[in-house]
Amino acid sequence: MFAASIVLQVTALYFLPLTNGFANLRPTLMLLLCFGLSFYLFSRLVAAGVQMSVLLPASAALVPLGAIFLGVVVYGEAAPLPKIGLLCLSAAIIAGASMLK
């Protein structure tokens, strides 16, 4: 469920530029649907006993990396190595911090 939630959030971010500031109805509805389903899955994970102190930092690390992947691969944005390295380091720090008790 966690992986599906992350994929849905990244998919929602794919639709963000296509919404044209929420002026295009179909991409806007897809974005809202994907985010809504993602948060539903998050709520089910929390209800099943998964700690938010684990879910949110992991999500905070993975969703931006997915957004960068989309930006570079799908939308042709530049990917300077220092930027990618710093973001990966940040993701590792967030993941490590979520494991601390």
C-alpha positions in Angstrom: 0.0 0.0 0.0 2.9 2.4 0.8 4.4 1.9 -2.7 1.1 2.4 -4.4 0.6 5.6 -2.4 4.0 6.9 -3.5 3.3 6.0 -7.1 -0.1 7.8 -6.9 1.5 10.9 -5.5 4.2 11.0 -8.2 1.5 10.3 -10.8 -0.5 13.3 -9.4 2.6 15.4 -9.9 2.8 14.3 -13.5 -0.6 15.9 -14.1 0.3 19.2 -12.3 1.9 21.0 -15.3 -0.9 19.6 -17.6 -3.6 21.3 -15.4 -2.5 24.7 -16.6 -3.1 26.3 -13.3 -6.2 24.0 -12.8 -7.7 25.5 -15.9 -7.8 22.1 -17.8 -10.5 20.0 -16.2 -9.4 16.4 -17.1 -5.8 16.7 -15.8 -7.1 18.6 -12.7 -9.5 15.8 -11.9 -6.8 13.2 -12.4 -4.5 15.0 -10.1 -7.2 15.3 -7.4 -8.1 11.6 -7.9 -4.5 10.4 -7.6 -3.8 12.6 -4.5 -7.1 11.5 -2.9 -6.4 7.8 -3.4 -2.9 8.3 -2.1 -4.1 9.9 1.1 -6.7 7.2 1.4 -4.0 4.5 1.3 -2.0 6.5 3.8 -4.9 6.6 6.2 -5.4 2.8 5.8 -1.7 2.3 6.7 -2.1 4.5 9.8 -5.3 2.6 10.7 -3.4 -0.7 10.4 -0.8 0.6 12.9 2.0 1.9 10.8 3.5 4.9 12.5 3.3 8.3 10.9 6.8 9.0 12.1 7.9 6.3 9.6 5.4 7.0 6.7 5.8 10.7 6.4 9.6 10.9 6.3 9.8 8.1 3.8 7.2 9.8 1.7 9.0 13.1 2.1 12.2 11.4 0.7 10.7 9.4 -2.1 8.0 11.7 -3.7 10.5 14.6 -4.4 12.9 12.1 -6.0 10.0 10.8 -8.2 9.1 14.4 -9.1 12.7 15.0 -10.2 12.6 11.8 -12.2 9.5 13.1 -13.9 10.9 16.5 -14.5 14.1 15.2 -16.1 12.7 12.2 -18.1 9.2 13.3 -19.0 9.4 17.1 -19.1 13.1 17.4 -20.3 14.3 19.6 -17.3 18.0 19.9 -16.6 19.5 17.6 -14.0 22.7 19.0 -12.7 24.7 16.4 -10.8 25.2 18.5 -7.6 21.4 19.0 -7.4 20.7 15.3 -7.8 23.4 14.4 -5.3 22.2 16.8 -2.7 18.6 15.6 -3.0 19.7 11.9 -2.7 21.8 12.8 0.4 18.7 14.6 1.8 16.6 11.6 1.2 19.1 9.3 2.9 19.2 11.7 5.9 15.4 11.8 6.1 15.2 8.0 5.9 17.9 7.6 8.6 16.2 10.1 10.9 12.9 8.2 10.6 14.6 5.1 12.0 15.8 6.8 15.2 13.9 6.1 18.3 
